Amino acid sequence: KGYQIPVSSMRSILNLNGYNNVKIFSLEYGSHAGDPTVPDWPARTEKDQAKFLINGYVYNIANGVSLINWNNLVEWSNFGNVSGSMYNFMGLIADGANGDSAGAGSPRLSYYTYKKMADVLGGSDWNNIHIINETNNIYIYKFIKNNNPVYVAWWEYLNEP
């Protein structure tokens, strides 16, 4: 799964090298929305990007990633002097230059997804996240906020055999 950083593998490597208490950060996390002209990078919708965002943040935080920074807030238009670079399509806000139907400064679905995730999960007890299920393409997590449970769940039906 693209949103799943192998946190347990990273933790094992760090522990084997004497870094038992270090935090794991993901500093350029992201997914594109649009159609970059990069080989092996298929077109993705805003819905795909929003799903990647929420699933990735929840999965990785629940599995021990301490900090996740989305790649960029506003998409670029010519990253590395490549008009079709995938990095031109990763913003949560469109710049209007990459075939976006909305104009510059228009928030994407992923922007609203991030905002809703922050509203719902903000203030949770980050040291008390329960992984209820991560098998059979079903993911269920329990967060505690103000002494109340908040559940996040999804089914990866497209990954069914």
Phi and psi restraints in degrees (value plus and minus 20) as a CYANA .aco file:
   2 GLY   PHI     -82.8   -42.8
   2 GLY   PSI     -49.5    -9.5
   3 TYR   PHI    -106.0   -66.0
   3 TYR   PSI     -26.2    13.8
   4 GLN   PHI    -115.4   -75.4
   4 GLN   PSI      85.8   125.8
   5 ILE   PHI     -97.8   -57.8
   5 ILE   PSI     112.8   152.8
   6 PRO   PHI     -91.8   -51.8
   6 PRO   PSI      55.3    95.3
   7 VAL   PHI     -80.6   -40.6
   7 VAL   PSI     -62.5   -22.5
   8 SER   PHI     -83.0   -43.0
   8 SER   PSI     -56.4   -16.4
   9 SER   PHI     -87.0   -47.0
   9 SER   PSI     -63.7   -23.7
  10 MET   PHI     -83.3   -43.3
  10 MET   PSI     -63.6   -23.6
  11 ARG   PHI     -80.8   -40.8
  11 ARG   PSI     -62.1   -22.1
  12 SER   PHI     -81.6   -41.6
  12 SER   PSI     -64.9   -24.9
  13 ILE   PHI     -83.2   -43.2
  13 ILE   PSI     -65.0   -25.0
  14 LEU   PHI     -82.1   -42.1
  14 LEU   PSI     -66.2   -26.2
  15 ASN   PHI     -81.9   -41.9
  15 ASN   PSI     -62.0   -22.0
  16 LEU   PHI     -82.3   -42.3
  16 LEU   PSI     -43.9    -3.9
  17 ASN   PHI    -122.8   -82.8
  17 ASN   PSI      -4.6    35.4
  18 GLY   PHI      65.5   105.5
  18 GLY   PSI      -7.0    33.0
  19 TYR   PHI    -126.9   -86.9
  19 TYR   PSI      38.2    78.2
  20 ASN   PHI     -88.6   -48.6
  20 ASN   PSI     -50.1   -10.1
  21 ASN   PHI    -129.1   -89.1
  21 ASN   PSI      -7.1    32.9
  22 VAL   PHI    -102.8   -62.8
  22 VAL   PSI     130.8   170.8
  23 LYS   PHI    -106.7   -66.7
  23 LYS   PSI     133.1   173.1
  24 ILE   PHI    -126.0   -86.0
  24 ILE   PSI     107.4   147.4
  25 PHE   PHI    -137.5   -97.5
  25 PHE   PSI     128.8   168.8
  26 SER   PHI    -141.4  -101.4
  26 SER   PSI      85.6   125.6
  27 LEU   PHI    -115.8   -75.8
  27 LEU   PSI     -33.8     6.2
  28 GLU   PHI    -157.0  -117.0
  28 GLU   PSI      40.8    80.8
  29 TYR   PHI    -103.4   -63.4
  29 TYR   PSI     121.3   161.3
  30 GLY   PHI     155.1   195.1
  30 GLY   PSI     151.3   191.3
  31 SER   PHI    -168.3  -128.3
  31 SER   PSI     134.9   174.9
  32 HIS   PHI    -114.1   -74.1
  32 HIS   PSI     140.4   180.4
  33 ALA   PHI    -151.7  -111.7
  33 ALA   PSI      93.8   133.8
  34 GLY   PHI     115.5   155.5
  34 GLY   PSI    -178.8  -138.8
  35 ASP   PHI    -151.5  -111.5
  35 ASP   PSI      61.9   101.9
  36 PRO   PHI     -87.5   -47.5
  36 PRO   PSI     133.9   173.9
  37 THR   PHI    -115.7   -75.7
  37 THR   PSI      24.9    64.9
  38 VAL   PHI    -126.4   -86.4
  38 VAL   PSI     110.0   150.0
  39 PRO   PHI     -76.5   -36.5
  39 PRO   PSI     121.9   161.9
  40 ASP   PHI      49.8    89.8
  40 ASP   PSI      -7.3    32.7
  41 TRP   PHI    -138.1   -98.1
  41 TRP   PSI      75.1   115.1
  42 PRO   PHI     -90.2   -50.2
  42 PRO   PSI     140.9   180.9
  43 ALA   PHI     -83.6   -43.6
  43 ALA   PSI     122.4   162.4
  44 ARG   PHI    -153.1  -113.1
  44 ARG   PSI     130.7   170.7
  45 THR   PHI    -109.3   -69.3
  45 THR   PSI     149.6   189.6
  46 GLU   PHI     -82.0   -42.0
  46 GLU   PSI     -54.5   -14.5
  47 LYS   PHI     -84.0   -44.0
  47 LYS   PSI     -62.1   -22.1
  48 ASP   PHI     -79.4   -39.4
  48 ASP   PSI     -64.8   -24.8
  49 GLN   PHI     -83.9   -43.9
  49 GLN   PSI     -63.2   -23.2
  50 ALA   PHI     -83.9   -43.9
  50 ALA   PSI     -61.1   -21.1
  51 LYS   PHI     -83.7   -43.7
  51 LYS   PSI     -65.0   -25.0
  52 PHE   PHI     -78.4   -38.4
  52 PHE   PSI     -61.3   -21.3
  53 LEU   PHI     -82.8   -42.8
  53 LEU   PSI     -77.0   -37.0
  54 ILE   PHI     -86.6   -46.6
  54 ILE   PSI     -65.1   -25.1
  55 ASN   PHI     -83.3   -43.3
  55 ASN   PSI     -61.6   -21.6
  56 GLY   PHI     -87.3   -47.3
  56 GLY   PSI     -64.5   -24.5
  57 TYR   PHI     -82.7   -42.7
  57 TYR   PSI     -68.5   -28.5
  58 VAL   PHI     -84.7   -44.7
  58 VAL   PSI     -69.6   -29.6
  59 TYR   PHI     -78.3   -38.3
  59 TYR   PSI     -69.9   -29.9
  60 ASN   PHI     -90.9   -50.9
  60 ASN   PSI     -58.8   -18.8
  61 ILE   PHI     -85.3   -45.3
  61 ILE   PSI     -63.3   -23.3
  62 ALA   PHI     -84.0   -44.0
  62 ALA   PSI     -46.1    -6.1
  63 ASN   PHI    -120.0   -80.0
  63 ASN   PSI      -6.0    34.0
  64 GLY   PHI      86.6   126.6
  64 GLY   PSI     -15.3    24.7
  65 VAL   PHI     -98.7   -58.7
  65 VAL   PSI     105.9   145.9
  66 SER   PHI    -103.4   -63.4
  66 SER   PSI     -48.2    -8.2
  67 LEU   PHI    -168.0  -128.0
  67 LEU   PSI     112.4   152.4
  68 ILE   PHI    -149.8  -109.8
  68 ILE   PSI     101.5   141.5
  69 ASN   PHI    -130.3   -90.3
  69 ASN   PSI     104.8   144.8
  70 TRP   PHI     -84.7   -44.7
  70 TRP   PSI     128.6   168.6
  71 ASN   PHI     -73.0   -33.0
  71 ASN   PSI     -73.4   -33.4
  72 ASN   PHI    -180.5  -140.5
  72 ASN   PSI     127.6   167.6
  73 LEU   PHI     -91.8   -51.8
  73 LEU   PSI     -72.3   -32.3
  74 VAL   PHI    -127.2   -87.2
  74 VAL   PSI     112.5   152.5
  75 GLU   PHI     -86.1   -46.1
  75 GLU   PSI     135.0   175.0
  76 TRP   PHI    -109.0   -69.0
  76 TRP   PSI     146.2   186.2
  77 SER   PHI    -133.7   -93.7
  77 SER   PSI     -35.5     4.5
  78 ASN   PHI    -174.5  -134.5
  78 ASN   PSI      31.0    71.0
  79 PHE   PHI     -79.1   -39.1
  79 PHE   PSI     108.1   148.1
  80 GLY   PHI      41.8    81.8
  80 GLY   PSI       6.8    46.8
  81 ASN   PHI      38.5    78.5
  81 ASN   PSI       9.9    49.9
  82 VAL   PHI    -141.0  -101.0
  82 VAL   PSI      89.2   129.2
  83 SER   PHI     -85.0   -45.0
  83 SER   PSI     -45.8    -5.8
  84 GLY   PHI    -121.0   -81.0
  84 GLY   PSI      -4.3    35.7
  85 SER   PHI     -80.4   -40.4
  85 SER   PSI     120.6   160.6
  86 MET   PHI     -80.3   -40.3
  86 MET   PSI     -47.7    -7.7
  87 TYR   PHI     -89.2   -49.2
  87 TYR   PSI     -35.7     4.3
  88 ASN   PHI     -95.3   -55.3
  88 ASN   PSI     -29.4    10.6
  89 PHE   PHI    -138.9   -98.9
  89 PHE   PSI      -8.8    31.2
  90 MET   PHI    -116.4   -76.4
  90 MET   PSI     -27.0    13.0
  91 GLY   PHI     -88.6   -48.6
  91 GLY   PSI     133.5   173.5
  92 LEU   PHI    -102.8   -62.8
  92 LEU   PSI     -32.6     7.4
  93 ILE   PHI    -146.4  -106.4
  93 ILE   PSI     112.5   152.5
  94 ALA   PHI     -93.2   -53.2
  94 ALA   PSI     128.0   168.0
  95 ASP   PHI    -120.9   -80.9
  95 ASP   PSI     -24.7    15.3
  96 GLY   PHI      62.0   102.0
  96 GLY   PSI     -19.4    20.6
  97 ALA   PHI    -129.0   -89.0
  97 ALA   PSI     -20.0    20.0
  98 ASN   PHI    -137.9   -97.9
  98 ASN   PSI      19.0    59.0
  99 GLY   PHI      57.0    97.0
  99 GLY   PSI      -2.5    37.5
 100 ASP   PHI     -89.1   -49.1
 100 ASP   PSI     118.2   158.2
 101 SER   PHI     -92.3   -52.3
 101 SER   PSI     -49.2    -9.2
 102 ALA   PHI    -110.8   -70.8
 102 ALA   PSI     139.7   179.7
 103 GLY   PHI    -100.1   -60.1
 103 GLY   PSI     158.0   198.0
 104 ALA   PHI     -76.6   -36.6
 104 ALA   PSI     118.7   158.7
 105 GLY   PHI      65.3   105.3
 105 GLY   PSI     -15.8    24.2
 106 SER   PHI    -103.7   -63.7
 106 SER   PSI     103.1   143.1
 107 PRO   PHI     -86.2   -46.2
 107 PRO   PSI     120.9   160.9
 108 ARG   PHI    -108.5   -68.5
 108 ARG   PSI     150.0   190.0
 109 LEU   PHI     -75.1   -35.1
 109 LEU   PSI     -56.8   -16.8
 110 SER   PHI     -84.7   -44.7
 110 SER   PSI     -49.9    -9.9
 111 TYR   PHI     -82.2   -42.2
 111 TYR   PSI     -68.3   -28.3
 112 TYR   PHI     -88.5   -48.5
 112 TYR   PSI     -52.6   -12.6
 113 THR   PHI     -83.9   -43.9
 113 THR   PSI     -65.6   -25.6
 114 TYR   PHI     -81.3   -41.3
 114 TYR   PSI     -64.9   -24.9
 115 LYS   PHI     -81.3   -41.3
 115 LYS   PSI     -64.7   -24.7
 116 LYS   PHI     -85.7   -45.7
 116 LYS   PSI     -61.8   -21.8
 117 MET   PHI     -80.3   -40.3
 117 MET   PSI     -64.2   -24.2
 118 ALA   PHI     -84.3   -44.3
 118 ALA   PSI     -59.7   -19.7
 119 ASP   PHI     -85.7   -45.7
 119 ASP   PSI     -64.1   -24.1
 120 VAL   PHI     -97.2   -57.2
 120 VAL   PSI     -62.2   -22.2
 121 LEU   PHI    -117.5   -77.5
 121 LEU   PSI     -35.6     4.4
 122 GLY   PHI     -77.5   -37.5
 122 GLY   PSI     115.5   155.5
 123 GLY   PHI      67.1   107.1
 123 GLY   PSI     -16.1    23.9
 124 SER   PHI     -89.0   -49.0
 124 SER   PSI     139.4   179.4
 125 ASP   PHI    -100.5   -60.5
 125 ASP   PSI      78.5   118.5
 126 TRP   PHI     -89.4   -49.4
 126 TRP   PSI     -32.8     7.2
 127 ASN   PHI    -116.6   -76.6
 127 ASN   PSI     -12.1    27.9
 128 ASN   PHI    -157.1  -117.1
 128 ASN   PSI      28.5    68.5
 129 ILE   PHI    -115.1   -75.1
 129 ILE   PSI     110.4   150.4
 130 HIS   PHI    -126.1   -86.1
 130 HIS   PSI     105.7   145.7
 131 ILE   PHI    -106.9   -66.9
 131 ILE   PSI      90.9   130.9
 132 ILE   PHI    -106.7   -66.7
 132 ILE   PSI     -60.8   -20.8
 133 ASN   PHI    -176.3  -136.3
 133 ASN   PSI     117.1   157.1
 134 GLU   PHI    -161.2  -121.2
 134 GLU   PSI      19.5    59.5
 135 THR   PHI    -147.0  -107.0
 135 THR   PSI     141.4   181.4
 136 ASN   PHI      33.6    73.6
 136 ASN   PSI      15.1    55.1
 137 ASN   PHI      44.1    84.1
 137 ASN   PSI      -0.3    39.7
 138 ILE   PHI    -136.3   -96.3
 138 ILE   PSI     106.4   146.4
 139 TYR   PHI    -141.3  -101.3
 139 TYR   PSI     102.4   142.4
 140 ILE   PHI    -156.2  -116.2
 140 ILE   PSI     108.6   148.6
 141 TYR   PHI    -150.8  -110.8
 141 TYR   PSI     124.7   164.7
 142 LYS   PHI    -138.6   -98.6
 142 LYS   PSI      98.8   138.8
 143 PHE   PHI    -122.9   -82.9
 143 PHE   PSI     134.2   174.2
 144 ILE   PHI    -135.8   -95.8
 144 ILE   PSI     101.7   141.7
 145 LYS   PHI    -152.5  -112.5
 145 LYS   PSI     103.8   143.8
 146 ASN   PHI      32.3    72.3
 146 ASN   PSI      22.2    62.2
 147 ASN   PHI      43.5    83.5
 147 ASN   PSI      -4.0    36.0
 148 ASN   PHI    -138.6   -98.6
 148 ASN   PSI     125.2   165.2
 149 PRO   PHI     -96.3   -56.3
 149 PRO   PSI     122.2   162.2
 150 VAL   PHI    -147.9  -107.9
 150 VAL   PSI      99.8   139.8
 151 TYR   PHI    -121.4   -81.4
 151 TYR   PSI     119.8   159.8
 152 VAL   PHI    -144.4  -104.4
 152 VAL   PSI     107.3   147.3
 153 ALA   PHI    -166.3  -126.3
 153 ALA   PSI     130.0   170.0
 154 TRP   PHI    -176.6  -136.6
 154 TRP   PSI     141.0   181.0
 155 TRP   PHI    -139.6   -99.6
 155 TRP   PSI     104.5   144.5
 156 GLU   PHI    -105.8   -65.8
 156 GLU   PSI      47.2    87.2
 157 TYR   PHI     -83.2   -43.2
 157 TYR   PSI     -47.5    -7.5
 158 LEU   PHI     -92.3   -52.3
 158 LEU   PSI     -33.2     6.8
 159 ASN   PHI    -117.5   -77.5
 159 ASN   PSI     -13.3    26.7
 160 GLU   PHI     -84.0   -44.0
 160 GLU   PSI     121.4   161.4
